[in-house]
Amino acid sequence: MTTPLFLWPATRMAEAIRTGEVSARECVQAALSRVESLNPRLNAVVQFMAEDAIRQADEADRAARSGAEVGPLHGVPITIKVNVDQKGYATTNGVVALRDAIAKEDSPQVASLKAAGAIVIGRTNTPAFSMRWFTDNALHGRTVNPWSPAVTPGGSSGGAGVAVATGMGAIGHGNDYGGSIRYPAYCCGVAGLRPSAGRVAAYNPSSTVERSLTSQMMSVQGPLARCVADLGLALRAMARPDPRDPGYVPAPLDHAGSFRSGKRVAVFRGTDPGSTNPASLVALDRAAAALAEDGYVIEDAAPPHFDDSAALWAALVFNDLSGAAFEKMSELGDEALRRTLAYSVGVTKTLDREAWAACFARRFTLAREWSLFLNAYDVLLTPVSFAPPFPVDLDVRSQEDCVATLRDQAPLLPAALFGLPALSIPTGVVDGLPTGVQIIADRFREDLCLMAGETIERAVGPVWPELYAREAGV
């Protein structure tokens, strides 16, 4: 079956637009047609810009015909998450009180994607204040997982995951504070890359207060896509300096020699593999077999202090969210956010100044140990989650359920805590739902994640063709 234009990878689209095989207008219109046909049911794109997108596509086509030098994403349709500034559109972050917060300029990540030639066709949904594993809010409503409406599309970049999975754009912008790129990619059957902290410049000009300390250290901007090559293309476009982010690091994207440890892979199944979902274990075995076939050396090995690292993420983040931040989010957020925040903060031990400082010292110690581990192994292969995609709204059913969701998401947390790059890559479909694995590497070694991810992708193939084949049931 010929792949329809709306499912072409960004790499192929960009090349075809440059050579005149297809037009930017055709690519953009194909994505917009998907929004028109599917979005009423899925609610992934919550701010539309069809008229602007078509105008920009026509401008892109004129530039391509003139022989002008064009960017690597020239004419490629993409989406932007509603929690970052895009000039002329509201940065709602899924909050009713922010519905009219129109941005006056682009955030660095949006500016970088536009500078590369990408065309934004719409803005994607997120939970209120982007703080849940479930994409639903009182302003824009619920985003539906196209694989099954009974399970979450992931959060907080759930809208981006659904849009990419269904052809509403070739690349989806997301951000990741504890797993908000990687988990939606897992739930939707696409690939998602959390870059190293400092790799992609980030700043919201509309913000009236600076980001919290843990957000400055852990939150990153990155892409979701249907294939790993598109993640690499998007990363190169996004990793552009911007003086508005003093935390930006001009680290190289390419590394001579690449592998440092003889292509060694540490496979981690959980501190108690018996409690890991069987589908996640099958995904690990499948990914490890693909890597072994390509010459990687596979070893079962646990990263240092895994449970402590996951617990430390929660202690720092939820203490950082207590006080004024908790009060503001509770006041302006919806009922689901209030409930999950209360459940999470309610079981978090309050840290005094001395204990808070001790936690940051402990973080540095653990980061050193993880760095040593990731210099002994090129990559670490783990589950994305210890559970299959959660039933919708599991986190608000009870405090016990809320705490259980965080426990199942433990594989996502250390990479965020230490600012490491991590890739979520699908490995197949189990019981009608996508599954996958996570690949973690040392800081600024996204190249190792992407190389391993491409090896797995070549061996197992993408999962979205099955979704496309089942589209009549979406």
C-alpha positions in Angstrom: 0.0 0.0 0.0 1.4 3.4 -0.9 2.0 5.6 2.1 -0.3 8.6 2.0 1.3 12.0 2.1 0.1 12.8 5.6 2.2 9.9 6.9 5.4 10.7 5.1 8.3 11.3 7.4 9.5 14.8 7.7 12.9 13.9 6.1 11.1 12.7 3.0 8.7 15.6 2.9 11.5 18.2 3.2 13.5 16.6 0.4 10.5 16.2 -1.8 9.6 19.9 -1.3 13.1 21.0 -2.1 13.2 19.0 -5.3 9.7 19.9 -6.4 8.3 16.4 -6.2 5.5 17.7 -4.0 4.6 21.2 -2.8 4.6 22.5 0.7 0.9 23.4 0.1 0.2 19.7 -0.6 2.0 18.6 2.6 0.3 21.2 4.7 -3.1 20.6 3.2 -2.7 16.8 3.8 -2.1 17.4 7.5 -4.9 19.9 7.8 -7.3 17.5 6.1 -6.4 15.0 8.8 -7.2 17.5 11.5 -10.5 18.2 9.9 -11.5 14.5 9.6 -10.1 13.1 12.9 -9.7 15.9 15.4 -13.5 16.2 16.2 -13.2 12.7 17.7 -9.6 12.9 19.1 -9.3 16.5 20.2 -5.5 16.6 19.8 -5.3 20.0 18.1 -7.1 22.7 20.2 -5.9 25.9 18.4 -6.2 25.9 14.6 -4.3 28.0 12.1 -5.3 26.6 8.7 -5.4 30.0 7.0 -1.9 31.0 8.2 -0.5 27.6 7.5 -1.7 27.6 3.8 -0.3 31.2 3.4 3.1 30.1 4.7 3.1 27.0 2.6 2.5 29.1 -0.6 5.4 31.4 0.5 7.6 28.3 1.1 6.8 27.0 -2.4 7.7 30.3 -4.0 11.0 30.3 -2.1 11.7 26.7 -3.2 11.0 27.5 -6.9 13.2 30.6 -6.7 16.2 28.5 -5.8 16.7 30.3 -2.5 18.5 28.5 0.3 15.9 26.8 2.5 16.0 25.3 6.0 16.0 21.6 6.8 12.3 21.5 7.7 11.2 23.8 4.8 7.5 23.4 4.3 7.1 20.5 6.8 3.8 20.7 8.8 4.3 20.5 12.6 2.3 21.2 15.8 3.2 23.2 18.9 2.1 22.5 22.4 -0.2 25.1 24.0 2.1 25.6 27.0 4.8 27.6 25.1 4.6 31.0 23.5 3.7 31.3 19.8 3.2 34.9 18.6 -0.5 35.7 18.1 -1.9 32.7 20.0 -2.9 32.1 23.6 -0.4 30.2 25.8 -3.3 28.6 27.7 -1.4 25.6 29.3 -4.9 24.0 29.5 -6.1 26.6 32.0 -9.4 28.5 31.6 -7.9 31.6 33.3 -5.2 31.8 30.6 -7.5 31.4 27.6 -6.8 35.0 26.5 -3.1 35.1 27.3 -2.0 36.0 23.7 1.8 35.7 23.2 3.5 38.8 21.8 6.6 36.8 20.6 7.7 33.3 19.9 9.5 31.2 22.5 13.0 30.1 21.4 12.0 26.6 20.6 9.1 27.8 18.3 11.4 30.4 16.7 14.0 27.7 16.0 11.5 25.4 14.3 10.2 28.3 12.2 13.7 29.3 11.3 14.3 25.8 10.0 11.3 26.3 7.7 8.6 24.3 9.6 5.0 25.4 9.2 2.8 25.3 12.3 -0.6 24.0 11.5 -2.0 23.9 15.0 -1.4 23.8 18.7 -1.9 20.7 20.8 -3.6 19.9 24.0 -2.1 19.4 27.5 -3.6 18.8 31.0 -4.0 21.9 33.2 -0.5 23.4 33.9 0.9 20.3 32.1 0.9 18.4 35.4 -0.7 15.0 34.7 -0.1 11.8 32.8 -3.6 12.3 31.3 -4.4 15.0 28.7 -7.7 16.6 29.7 -8.6 20.0 31.1 -11.6 22.2 31.7 -10.7 24.6 28.9 -10.0 22.4 25.9 -11.5 19.1 27.0 -10.2 15.5 26.7 -7.8 14.2 24.1 -8.6 10.6 23.1 -6.0 7.9 22.4 -6.6 6.7 18.8 -5.7 3.1 19.9 -8.4 3.0 22.5 -10.5 5.7 24.2 -10.4 3.7 27.4 -6.7 4.5 28.0 -4.7 7.7 28.3 -2.9 9.2 25.3 -0.2 10.1 27.9 0.6 13.5 29.4 1.5 16.1 29.4 2.2 16.1 25.6 -0.8 13.9 24.9 -2.1 16.1 22.1 1.3 16.1 20.4 1.4 12.3 20.6 -2.0 11.8 19.1 -1.4 14.4 16.4 1.8 12.7 15.2 0.4 9.2 15.4 -2.5 10.1 13.2 -0.8 12.2 10.6 -1.8 15.7 11.9 1.7 17.0 11.2 5.0 15.2 10.8 6.6 16.5 14.0 5.0 17.4 17.3 6.7 19.8 19.8 6.5 18.6 23.4 8.2 19.2 26.7 9.4 16.8 29.4 9.7 17.6 33.2 9.3 14.0 34.3 8.3 12.0 31.2 5.9 14.3 29.3 7.4 13.6 25.9 8.4 9.9 26.4 5.1 8.7 28.0 2.8 10.1 25.3 5.1 8.6 22.7 4.8 5.3 24.4 1.0 5.5 24.7 0.5 6.6 21.1 3.0 4.3 19.4 5.4 6.9 18.2 9.0 8.0 19.0 9.8 10.8 21.4 13.1 12.3 22.4 13.9 14.1 25.7 17.1 16.0 24.9 19.7 16.7 27.6 19.0 19.7 29.9 20.5 22.7 28.2 20.4 21.3 24.7 17.4 23.3 23.5 16.9 26.9 24.5 13.6 27.5 26.2 11.8 30.6 27.6 8.3 31.8 27.7 8.3 35.6 27.2 4.8 35.9 28.5 5.7 34.5 31.9 5.5 36.9 34.8 7.6 34.8 37.2 10.7 32.7 36.6 10.4 29.0 36.4 10.9 27.0 39.7 14.3 25.6 40.5 13.5 22.0 39.6 11.8 23.1 36.3 15.0 25.0 35.4 17.1 21.9 36.1 14.8 19.2 34.7 12.3 20.5 32.1 13.3 20.3 28.5 11.8 20.9 25.0 11.9 18.2 22.4 10.2 16.4 19.5 7.8 13.6 18.9 7.7 11.9 15.5 6.7 8.7 13.7 10.4 7.7 13.0 13.7 8.2 14.7 15.3 10.0 11.8 12.7 12.8 12.1 13.6 13.2 15.8 17.2 13.8 14.8 16.2 16.3 12.1 13.9 18.1 14.6 16.6 18.1 17.3 19.1 19.8 15.0 16.6 22.5 14.2 15.7 23.1 17.8 19.2 23.0 19.2 19.9 26.6 18.3 21.3 29.2 20.7 19.1 31.9 22.1 20.3 34.6 24.6 17.0 34.5 26.4 18.0 31.1 27.9 21.2 31.4 30.0 21.0 27.7 30.6 21.6 26.8 26.9 24.7 24.7 26.4 26.4 24.9 22.9 27.3 21.2 23.1 28.2 19.3 19.8 25.5 17.1 18.2 28.1 15.0 16.4 30.8 13.0 18.2 33.9 11.5 16.6 34.1 7.8 17.3 30.6 7.8 18.7 30.7 4.6 20.9 32.8 4.7 24.0 32.3 1.3 25.5 32.3 -1.2 22.6 28.5 -0.8 22.0 27.7 -2.1 25.4 24.0 -2.0 26.5 22.8 -2.3 30.1 19.3 -3.8 30.2 17.3 -3.0 33.3 14.0 -4.8 34.0 13.2 -3.1 37.3 14.4 -3.7 40.8 11.6 -6.2 41.1 11.1 -7.6 37.5 8.2 -9.6 38.8 6.1 -6.5 39.2 7.0 -5.2 35.7 4.2 -5.6 33.2 4.9 -8.7 31.0 4.4 -6.6 27.8 7.2 -4.3 29.0 9.5 -7.2 29.5 8.6 -8.6 26.0 9.4 -5.2 24.6 12.8 -5.2 26.3 13.6 -8.6 25.0 12.6 -7.6 21.5 14.7 -4.4 21.6 17.7 -6.1 23.1 17.6 -8.8 20.4 17.5 -6.2 17.7 20.5 -4.4 19.2 22.4 -7.7 19.7 21.9 -8.6 16.0 23.5 -5.2 15.1 26.6 -6.0 17.2 25.7 -4.4 20.5 26.8 -6.3 23.6 23.8 -6.9 25.9 24.2 -7.2 29.6 21.6 -7.2 32.4 22.7 -4.4 34.7 20.9 -2.1 37.2 21.8 1.6 37.2 23.0 2.9 40.5 20.4 3.6 43.2 17.5 3.4 40.7 14.7 3.5 43.4 16.4 6.3 45.3 16.8 8.4 42.1 13.1 8.0 41.3 12.1 8.9 44.9 14.4 11.9 44.9 12.7 13.3 41.7 9.4 13.1 43.5 10.7 14.7 46.7 12.3 17.6 44.9 9.5 18.3 42.5 6.5 18.0 44.9 8.3 20.1 47.5 9.0 22.7 44.8 5.3 22.6 43.9 4.1 23.2 47.5 3.5 26.6 48.9 2.6 29.4 46.5 2.9 27.3 43.3 0.5 24.7 44.8 -2.0 27.4 45.8 -1.9 29.1 42.4 -2.3 25.8 40.5 -5.1 24.7 42.9 -6.9 28.1 42.4 -6.6 28.3 38.6 -6.5 24.6 37.7 -9.4 22.3 37.2 -10.8 19.7 39.6 -8.7 16.9 38.2 -5.5 18.9 38.7 -6.5 19.9 42.3 -7.1 16.3 43.2 -3.9 14.8 41.8 -1.8 17.7 43.2 -3.4 17.2 46.7 -2.8 13.4 46.4 0.8 13.8 45.3 1.8 16.6 47.7 -0.1 15.0 50.5 2.1 11.9 50.6 5.4 13.9 50.1 7.5 14.6 53.2 7.9 18.3 53.7 11.6 19.3 53.5 13.0 22.0 55.7 15.9 24.2 54.4 18.6 21.8 55.6 16.8 18.7 54.2 16.2 20.5 50.9 19.9 21.3 50.6 20.8 17.7 51.5 18.5 16.4 48.7 20.3 18.6 46.1 23.7 17.3 47.4 22.4 13.8 47.1 21.2 14.5 43.6 24.8 15.5 42.6 26.2 12.4 44.2 23.8 10.2 42.3 24.4 12.1 39.1 28.1 11.3 39.3 27.4 7.6 39.8 25.0 7.6 36.8 27.6 9.3 34.8 30.2 6.7 35.6 27.6 4.0 34.8 26.8 5.6 31.4 30.5 5.8 30.6 30.8 2.0 31.3 27.8 1.4 29.0 26.9 3.3 25.9 23.2 3.2 26.6 20.8 2.0 29.2 17.7 0.1 28.0 14.6 0.2 30.3 10.8 0.1 30.2 9.2 3.4 29.5 6.7 2.5 32.2 6.3 -0.6 34.4 2.6 -0.6 33.3 0.7 -0.5 30.0 -1.0 2.8 29.2 -3.1 3.8 32.2 -6.9 3.6 32.2 -8.3 7.1 31.7 -8.2 9.3 34.9 -6.7 6.6 37.0 -4.8 9.3 39.0 -7.9 10.9 40.3 -9.7 7.8 41.5 -8.0 7.7 44.9 -4.7 8.7 46.5 -3.6 5.1 46.4 -4.2 5.0 42.6 -2.4 8.3 42.1 0.6 7.1 44.1 0.6 3.8 42.1 0.8 5.7 38.8 3.9 7.5 39.9 5.4 4.2 41.1 4.8 2.7 37.6 6.4 5.7 36.0 9.6 5.4 37.9 11.7 4.5 34.7 11.0 8.0 33.4 12.2 9.9 36.4 16.0 9.5 36.7 16.7 10.9 33.3 14.7 14.0 34.2 16.4 14.3 37.6 19.9 14.2 36.1 19.2 16.1 32.9 20.0 13.1 30.7 18.8 12.4 27.1 16.2 9.6 26.7 14.4 8.2 23.8 11.0 6.4 23.8 10.7 4.0 20.8 7.8 1.7 20.0 8.5 -2.1 19.7 5.1 -3.5 18.7 1.5 -3.9 19.8 0.3 -6.0 22.7 -3.5 -6.6 23.4 -4.3 -3.8 20.9 -2.1 -1.2 22.6 1.4 0.0 21.6 4.4 -0.8 23.8 8.0 0.2 23.7 11.3 0.8 25.4 13.3 3.7 26.7 17.0 4.4 25.7 19.0 6.6 28.1 22.6 7.9 27.4 25.0 10.2 29.1 24.5 14.0 29.0 24.6 15.4 25.4 24.9 12.0 23.9 21.5 12.1 22.1 23.4 10.6 19.1 23.8 7.3 21.1 20.1 7.2 21.8 19.2 7.9 18.2 21.6 5.3 16.8 20.3 2.6 19.1 16.7 3.7 18.4 17.2 3.5 14.6 18.6 -0.1 15.0 15.5 -1.1 17.0 13.2 0.6 14.5 14.8 -1.1 11.5 14.3 -4.5 13.2 10.7 -4.2 14.5 9.3 -1.5 12.2 6.9 1.2 13.2 3.6 0.4 14.8 1.5 3.2 13.2 0.7 1.1 10.1 -1.5 -1.1 12.3 -3.2 2.0 13.6 -3.8 3.3 10.1 -5.2 -0.1 9.0 -7.6 0.1 12.0 -8.6 3.7 11.3 -12.2 3.0 10.5 -12.5 2.0 14.2 -10.9 5.1 15.6 
